[in-house]
Each structure stands twice: as structure tokens, then as C-alpha cells.
Amino acid sequence: MKKNIEEQIKIIGKGASAIISIEELKEKLIKSEKENKPLIIKFGLDPSAPDIHLGHAVVLRKLKQMQDLGHKVVIVIGDFTGKIGDPTGKSKTRIPLSTEQVMENALTYQTQILKILDKDKTEIQFNSNWLSKLNFEEVLRLASTTTVARMLERDDFKNRFNNNAPIGIHEFFYPLMQGYDSIAIKADIELGGTDQTFNILMGRTLQKSIGMEEQVAIFMPILEGLDGIEKMSKSLGNYIGTQEAPEIMFKKVMEIQDNLIIKYFELATDEHPDKIAEIEKDLNNGKNPRDIKFELAKIITRLYHTEEETKSAINYFETVFREGNLPDLIPQISIPSECSFLKEIGIFLVKDNFVSSNNEFRRLANQGGVQINKEKVTNFDNTPIRNGDIIKLGKKKFIQIIK
């Protein structure tokens, strides 16, 4: 059943930092309904980091919600702009990617984003299809739409300029090229993180310069990671990967800070704003945050895994953590996926200073001092291990296996 305009705006606006502008969005939705024509929603990807976590998925989830409202998503993969690299947030010029790197990352991205988005309502374009065809006269005309002073309004350019750090003239063309993408696909709306504000607004500027109706700009906030402070990042280790095993994903969601529960509901799930308002009310009225996180963990795990896998993750969590009286925060060690037996992980335990030597590890196990998911190890050489297993060393040390 098609939702009315006000309902669509409520869903589209859920969790957004800013929409420029709500009135323009309303007008576009009315026109879309009148003409029975879906809006074109643009999302640009610079394929330089292909492993998607929940922080990356914030915008993808919003795109999926808009697809569910009947609109069309066009993913613009920056195979052309990726060779330059968006300087946003960087203190120095980014090393450009090779064509081979860009295409390899783009293929990985396609596989991952289509696990979230509706394939039938998603179109994937490469911006080399139009940017590589511009002649020099057209490039100069594009450059004439803005000024150096406007470019220096960007924090990263301004900071580098003030610190006498080099700025390549070619870097000024990145926001122009991203803005031109909006012209090429006739975007009605562009979504992005708050770090993309300058580039997305440039799309509005360029569309206006040729008499095209300006795209609505929707900015999604940054999602903090498991530490509750820093932006979710793989390099910081505070991330929840969309491709992680269901047991690990469920456990990680249970580790988020209580003050971020509602933000995760808004940004990492597709739950309706009215339902989230009820959850927030329950939380403010004293409902145990752990119980609410348990529901959140189920919802998020179900988004990326099957119902059967989600049930298995719930059973695993309840057996190993709830009934095992284990600490909420357990350090993790990463091991190669081919490691299948307990005896093979000693080298990694030594590396991370959990045991002093492999012999100590073996001796501890032979003395009954090692448990896997609360089960005492009786055969050191032939005990299998799996992704997500909780290992207890001695009386107080716990670690989780990540393959």
C-alpha cells in the first residue's frame, strides 16, 4: 500500500542530520505521485575501502527505505573520480588508485551493497561513462561555475592552505566532478554522510547553473562505534561488519553503549519512526537497556542473516553469555580461517600476550585450565574451534576467536 506524502517524509527524515530542503522534498514527492514516476536517488561511492560495516550502511539503509517507498536508487561508482580521491577530511593529497584497484573494489562494493538494496530498484553506473567524454572546453565551463574562494570554504582545503600544505589543482575538480554526476543521472535527491556536505551541495549548484531542478540534499550523521566515542572504523576495531558471522554480530550489538541505543535503531535498522519513539519512551520509563539491546541485536542480525542463522546466534548468546556469567567485554584474537583446532591458535595467544608460550598453553589445557564455551578441554590436539568461540584460560582470562 502506497504511503501518503507526510508518511514518506517521516520515514525519509528518520535519523537524518539535515534535509535541504523539506519543502523541496515535499514538492518532489507530490510531483512523483502525480506523474506516477519514481524519484531518482543518487548515492556516490569512491571505491577505496570495500569492506562495509554498519557505519557505512547508514546511508544504504536509508536508500533501502526509500526504495520501499517506490523510488529508484542510482549508485554512482567513482571509477573516474576514484583515481583522484576525495580529499575530504584528509590533511594531505590522497594517493590515486589504479584502474585495476578501482574496478576490483567496485566489484566488491556491488556484491555487498546488493545484499542491502533491492536489486530491481537499483541501477549501478560508473562515472567514467560521462566524465571521460568531457572535452577541455566543457571542463573549463564546469570550472567557471565556482571560485577558488568557494573551494577554500571546505575545511580540509582551508586547513591545508593555512598550514602551507600542498593542494593539487586537480583536487578542486573532485567536488565539480561529483556534482556533474548529479547532472548526468538527473538526480532528484542525493544522500551522503555529513562529511560529504560540500560535494553534495555542489551538485545543487551545478544543476542550477544549467537550469535543471536542484536535487534535495539529505545528510546522514556519523555512527559511533562500540567505544561510544569514535566514528565506527575498522582501523579502530570498534566496528560491526555487515559480513561478520551472526554470533559475532549479535554479541557486538549487545556491546554498544546504552546512550547510543536509539541512534542505532534510527541509523542501523529499518524500524518505523513511531516504533522507535515507543522504544525511547520505554527506555526513559526505566526499561532495562540490556533487554532493549537484545531486541536491537535481533533486528540488526536479521537484516544481514537468515532467520535460522539469527535464531542460532540468539541461542549461542544466551547459552554462552547469559547463562555463563561471562563479562560483557571480551578481547578478541584474529586467526586465519584455515585454523580448525585448538592446538593451532597457541602462536596467536603468545603474540597477543595471553600466554607466555605454546608449551604453557598446552600445559594449561592438559591440567583442565582451558574451556571452550564453558566446556572443559580434554583433548588438546583434536578439539575443534569455530568462529566466535569463547575460550577461558585459567580462572579469569577470556578471549573470543575471530576467523
N, C-alpha and C positions, 0 to 999 in steps of 0.2 A: 504493500500500500504506500503510495507516494506521500511524503510528508509535506506539510504546508511550509510556507516561507519562514515563518518565525521559528518553527521547529528546526528547520535546516540551519538557520543562523545560530541557534542554541548549540547544536551538535558541532558545527564547524568552529565555533568560538571556544569550545571546551578546552581549557588549558592554554590557549594562545596568549602570548605576551602582548601582541598588538595586531590590529587589523586596520589597514589603510585602504579604504575606509569601510565602516559598517554600512553606510548609506549606499556606497557604490556596490558593495556586495549584494545588498538587497535588490538594487536595480538590476544587476546581472541575473540574479536568481528569478526575478519576475520575468525578465526577457526570455530566459531559458525555458521557463514553464510555458510561456505564451507561444513560443516558437517550437516547443517540444524538441529542443536541441540541447544536448548536454554541454556544460561548460568545459573548457579545456584548462586543466590544472597542470601547471608546469612545476617540475622539480629537477634541478640540475645536480649532476653528480660529477665531481672531479675524481676519476678513478685512481686514487693514490693510496688508499687504505681499505682493501676489500673485505676485511673481517668485521661484520656488522654486530654490534651489541645493542642493548636496549636504548642507550643514548642516541645512537644513530637512528634507531627505529621509531623515535618520537615522531618525526615528520612522516615516515612511511605509514605509521598507524593512522595519522590524520588523513593522509591520502586515501587509505582504505575506507575510512569513514565517509569520505566524500564520494568515493566510488559507490558505496552502499546507498548513497542518496541519488545515484543515477548519473554522476558526472564522469568524465573521461580524464585519465591521467596520462600525461606525456613525460616520460623520463628522458631528459637530455643528458646523455653521457658525453662528458667533455673530452673526447679523444683529441680534439684540436687544442682546446684551452689547457688540457692536462699536460701538454708539452711545455707550457709556460709555467703553470702552477699558480693558484690563487695565493697572493701574498698575505691574505687576511690573518692577523694575529701573529705574523712572523716578524722577527726582528732583522731578518736578512733575506736576500733573494733566495727563493727555493730552487733547488736543482731540478731542471726539467726532466720529465720522464721520456724514455724512448717510446717509439711507436709500439714495439713489442710489449713493453711493460704496461702501457696504457690499455692495449687490447686484451692482454691476459687478465688485468684487474677488472676490466669492463665485463668480461665473460663471467668472472666470479661474482661480480655485483648482480648481474642479470639473474643468475641462479638463486641468489639469496633474496633479492627483493621480490621475486615472483612467488616466494613462499609466504609473503605477507600480502601482496597486492592481488587483485583479481586480474588474472591473465587476459580475460576477454575485454576488460575495460582499461588495459594498459598498453600504451604504444611506446616503444623504445626507439629513440633517434640518436644519431651521433652528430655532434655539431660540425664535424668536418664536412658534412654534406652541403652546408651552405657557406661556412666561413672560409673554406679553402677556395671557393669560387669567387670571392670578392676581388675586384681589381684594385689597383692602387688609388684610383680616383675615388672609389667607393669607401675605401679605408680612410682617406683624408676627410671625406664628407662625414663619416662616422665620428672621427676625432674632433670635428668642428662643433659637435653638439654639446661639448662641455669644456671646462677650463682647467688649467693646472691648479688654480686656487681651490676649485671644487674637489679635485683629486686629493689635494693635501688636507682635506677635511677628514679623510679616513685616518683613524688613529694610528694604524701601522705605518702609513706613509708619513704622517706628521711626526711621529716619534723618530723614525729613521732620519727624516730631514733635519729635525732639531739636534739629533746626535751625530750629524755629519756622516751617517751611514749611507752607503750607495743605494740608489734606487734606479733600476733599469727603466728606460723609457718604454720598453716593451711591456713592463708590468702595468703601466697605465691603461694598456689595451685590454687587460683581463676583464674589468667590470664592463667595458664597452662591448666586448665580445659576448659576455654573459647576457647583457642587456639586449644585444642583437638577436640572441636565441629566442627571446620573447616575441620579437617581430616575426621571426622565421616560422614559428609554430602558431602564431596568432593567439598567444596565451591570454586567457581571461583572468586567471589567478596564478600567482606564484607563491609557493611555500618554501620556507627555509628557516634555519636557525637564526637567532638574534645576531650571530656573528656574520650573517650574510646581508645585513640591513642595507649597506651601501650598494652592493651589487644588484639586489632586487629592486631598490628604488631607481637604479639606473635604467632598468627595464622599462619602468613607467615613463622616465624622461625621454627615452629613445622612441617609444611608441607614440608619445605625444608629438614628438618632433616631426613625424611623418603623417600626423592626422589620424592615427589609429586610436581606438578607445583604450585607455590605460588599464593595465592589469591591476587587480586588487592584490595587495601585498599582505601575506599572513606570516607572522613570525612566531616560531615556537621557542620556548625557553630551553636553556641547557638543563639536562638532567644530572643531578649529583649522583655519585657512585655510592658504593657500600660504606665508605667512610663518612658519608653525610656532609662532606665539605667540598671536595674537589669534583670537577666535571668528570663524568664517567669516562674512563680511559683504560685501554688495555695496558699501556705502559705503566700506569699507576697501580694496576692489579685490583682496581675497585669496580670492575665491570661485571655485567651479566651477559654472556654471549647468547645470541639467538640460536646458535647451533650447539650449545652445550647439552650434555646429557640431561634428561628430565630430572633425575635425582639431584644433580648439582644445581640446576636452575631453581628448583623448588627450595632447596636449602639456602641458596644465596638470597632469594627474595625474602626469606624469613630473617635475614641478617640486616635488612635495611633499617635505618634509623626511624624511630616512631614518628618524628616530626615530618617525615617525607612520605608517609603512607598515602595521604590524599593526593600528593603530587604524582606519585607513581600510578594511582588509579586514573588520574587525569591524562597523564602523558604516555603510560605504558600499556593501557588497556583500551578497549572499545566500549567500556561501560557508559550507559546513558548519564548525562549530567544530573538528572533527577535522582538516579540511584546513588550517585556519588555524594550528592547532598545529604541523603539519608544516612549513608555510611559516616560522613563527617559529623552528623548530628549524634549518632550512636557513640562515636569516639569522644565527642565533647561531653556526653552524658555519662561517661565513665566505663564504657565497654572496654574490656581488656584489649589493648593494641595487638597483643600476640594472636588473639582469635581473628581479628580483622586482617592481620598479615597472612594468616593461614588461608583465608578466602582469597586474598590478593595473589598468593603464591599459586593457588589452584587455577585462578583465571589466567595468569600470565603463562604458566606452564602449558595450559590447554591451547593457548594461541599458537604455540610453536611445536607441539607434540600431539600425538593421538590421544584419544580418551583412555585407551588401555595403558599407554605409557604414563599418562598423568596419574591414573589410579595406582600404578606401580610405584611412582615417585612418592605419592602420599603415604602408601603403606611402608615404604622404605624409611621415610622421615619419621613416621610415628613409631616404628619399631626401633630404629637406631637412636633417634634423638629424644623423642618424648618419653619412651619407656626406659631408655638407657641412662637417663640423667647425665647426659653429656653437656659440656659447655657449649654455649651458642656460637662462639667464635673459635673455629678450629683452623690452625695453619694448614696450608696445602703444599704438597710437593708434586711437581710435574714429572712424569716419567714417559718414556716412549710407548706408543700404543702396542708395540710388539711384546712388551713385558707382560708375562702372563702368570708368573709365580712369585710368591713372597721372597724367595731367595735372591731374585733378580733386582730387588729395589735397595739392597744394602748400600750400594755405591751412592745412591741419591740421598739416603738418610745421612751418610757420612758427610757428603757435600754440604748439606744444609744444617749440619751440627746437631742432628737429633741423636746420633750415636757416635762414639769415637772411632769405631772401626767395624768392618763387616763381621769380624770374629765376635765382637761384643754383641752385635745384633743376633747372630746365631746362638750364642750362649744364653742370651736373654730369652729367646724363643724356646730353647731346649729346657729351660728352667720354669717354663709356664708363664713367663712375664710378657708375652705378646698376645693380643687379642685382635680379631678382625670382626667388626660389627658385633661385639660382645661375646664372640665365640673364641675360646682359648685355642691357640695354635698348638697342634700335637705333632705335626709332620712338617718340619721347616722346609724341606726340599720340594714337596709336592702340593703345598697349599696354594690354590689359585687366588688371584686377586682380580678385581674388576674396577672399572671407572666409578669413582665416588665412594669406595670402601673407606670406612673409618678404622684406623689402626691405633691401638693403645699400646704404648711402650712403657713398661713398668707400671707404677701406680698413678702417675699424673700426666704423662705426655700423650697427647692426641694429635694425629695428623690425618688429613684426607688425601686420598690418591686421586690425582687428575691425570688422565691419559691424553 
